[in-house]
């Protein structure tokens, strides 16, 4: 279990002190896939770096399995970090080493030697699906392949925790999905706690069990993904959950639903068939959808008609669609 | 005709100049190579760790050292770099006497070469190591590397191609400065060129010495660049040498 207790991080800048994190407290359970989401500059990267003390918090405690990392000696901390792996947006592989040697690296620095190191590295290459890339150099790989090697390297030290810092942000949508599947698979198979930092709600929606929303260094809300997405309680939450370009203040005060496409074959026919099959005309208030592999992902805000009967028909219809989830947007106009 | 010959090759008959060359050239080439290799070796013995410290020891580095110490190191390096080589050679004569027992000859000229070259090497190493991707350093720290492991297993291997380019630059610079030490009693091609070619006006010997120096520089530069490119795993065959060369940039001599 990871517990962040009242974490505050300040950076000195030319214009005085900048508070990157302000009294953030968070608990991440074992085996969770925990997403931390926020706009850029919200402090996500600083927060994830506090988990392995790459950034030392100005105040507060980082407690992992009951041990306070901040109180550890440098030596203890160095050893402790070997059970907390991290993958990065730009992969950060050693460019002058082969993929196999990159994967061996964490074992090497932990003082392991001999044939079992190479053997394990090869097994990890199998797990990430690149058994033929052992002798290739990172420069010869695509972005997605590099991230797979980075994941294999991260697993080499048998970590309990995997930190992902915008791990899919430099990848195209298809590769992003593949990498997320791999991370999910690793979480399930090996029971590794995963912490994902991202600015993309899609990533959270796809694999996370829990989410924390960070805005301007302040933790806005946290909970399970379903809870938070169906009923974002804060302004920052709503901004992230609802599609881009939706002006919240201009939405109707009621009868608004949010639907999320999680890989249905296409999203357009849904609106068309609502009109044709149910004779219900809905109003698209905002949409942020994308097509990955011919499947629809993303969210849409719909305004339903005033008539209660029509509304009920539409809701029932949408609920019966595969790979579409729906929730009512509660009145938040106060 | 004779006048033209005299202007071009000096008044000593060519046959006599060739006779001198046959006598001296072999040992001059050997002395140049010997002093360059020994001086380069010791310059790296001192300059490589110093260059590493200049990068890792600074604030926010892999292993920060006290600020005053870094200031002292930087000042020493800059001081030695700013003394003109000809003057430095004279200044370290007592040191040469102390270490090798004499202040003339090839071995004695190695001491001023090292004094001038190690700060230069330190800066070259510093420049190479600063190219290391910050993300890779962060990843290494996150994996639980000790500072020593980061230096030995991450920074130095990752910067190897760049270090090799720097090494070539240092070697060639030391080679050409070694030639200069001929002026104060060092050996090698430089002293051949100055003592015979310039002072005794045997211009043919001067030309030959210079041409051999030029050829040596060309050979070592090509070798250095070749190995640096061949060892660099970041460039696949498609991105060719030109990319590396552009990357190399201009590096001034140690004076």
HADDOCK unambig.tbl for C-alpha pairs under 7 A between the chains (distance, minus, plus):
assign (segid A and resid 52 and name CA) (segid B and resid 142 and name CA) 6.86 0.50 0.50
assign (segid A and resid 54 and name CA) (segid B and resid 142 and name CA) 6.77 0.50 0.50
assign (segid A and resid 78 and name CA) (segid B and resid 144 and name CA) 4.48 0.50 0.50
assign (segid A and resid 78 and name CA) (segid B and resid 145 and name CA) 6.69 0.50 0.50
assign (segid A and resid 78 and name CA) (segid B and resid 146 and name CA) 6.93 0.50 0.50
assign (segid A and resid 79 and name CA) (segid B and resid 144 and name CA) 5.98 0.50 0.50
assign (segid A and resid 81 and name CA) (segid B and resid 142 and name CA) 6.13 0.50 0.50
assign (segid A and resid 81 and name CA) (segid B and resid 143 and name CA) 5.89 0.50 0.50
assign (segid A and resid 81 and name CA) (segid B and resid 144 and name CA) 5.01 0.50 0.50
assign (segid A and resid 82 and name CA) (segid B and resid 143 and name CA) 5.30 0.50 0.50
assign (segid A and resid 82 and name CA) (segid B and resid 144 and name CA) 5.24 0.50 0.50
assign (segid A and resid 85 and name CA) (segid B and resid 142 and name CA) 7.00 0.50 0.50
assign (segid A and resid 85 and name CA) (segid B and resid 143 and name CA) 6.37 0.50 0.50
assign (segid A and resid 86 and name CA) (segid B and resid 142 and name CA) 6.80 0.50 0.50
assign (segid A and resid 92 and name CA) (segid B and resid 135 and name CA) 5.57 0.50 0.50
assign (segid A and resid 92 and name CA) (segid B and resid 136 and name CA) 4.71 0.50 0.50
assign (segid A and resid 92 and name CA) (segid B and resid 139 and name CA) 6.44 0.50 0.50
assign (segid A and resid 93 and name CA) (segid B and resid 136 and name CA) 6.52 0.50 0.50
assign (segid A and resid 94 and name CA) (segid B and resid 136 and name CA) 6.82 0.50 0.50
assign (segid A and resid 94 and name CA) (segid B and resid 158 and name CA) 6.90 0.50 0.50
assign (segid A and resid 95 and name CA) (segid B and resid 158 and name CA) 6.71 0.50 0.50
assign (segid A and resid 95 and name CA) (segid B and resid 233 and name CA) 6.45 0.50 0.50
assign (segid A and resid 95 and name CA) (segid B and resid 234 and name CA) 6.00 0.50 0.50
assign (segid A and resid 96 and name CA) (segid B and resid 157 and name CA) 6.89 0.50 0.50
assign (segid A and resid 96 and name CA) (segid B and resid 158 and name CA) 5.67 0.50 0.50
assign (segid A and resid 96 and name CA) (segid B and resid 232 and name CA) 6.83 0.50 0.50
assign (segid A and resid 96 and name CA) (segid B and resid 233 and name CA) 5.20 0.50 0.50
assign (segid A and resid 96 and name CA) (segid B and resid 234 and name CA) 6.84 0.50 0.50
assign (segid A and resid 106 and name CA) (segid B and resid 143 and name CA) 6.45 0.50 0.50
assign (segid A and resid 109 and name CA) (segid B and resid 145 and name CA) 6.34 0.50 0.50
assign (segid A and resid 137 and name CA) (segid B and resid 233 and name CA) 6.53 0.50 0.50
assign (segid A and resid 139 and name CA) (segid B and resid 234 and name CA) 5.29 0.50 0.50
